[in-house]
Amino acid sequence: MTARELVELWVHRFNDSDYQGLGQLYHENAVNHQTATGFIRGKINFPQSTSPRVNEI
């Protein structure tokens, strides 16, 4: 998979509210530091951290 294909897949899953699918795209030990609630650590935490905030918008 190319970088472009990965980004397009990420955008598609985000637009479809497929948070489990989004989480599958991250590395097992991924860390996201660009959140209002602090660091998100680990692939398993990405879907849970994304979906509630998107629903609040």
Secondary structure as UniProt FT lines:
FT   HELIX           3..15
FT   TURN            16..17
FT   HELIX           19..24
FT   TURN            28..29
FT   STRAND          31..32
FT   TURN            36..37
FT   STRAND          40..41
FT   HELIX           43..45
FT   HELIX           46..56
//
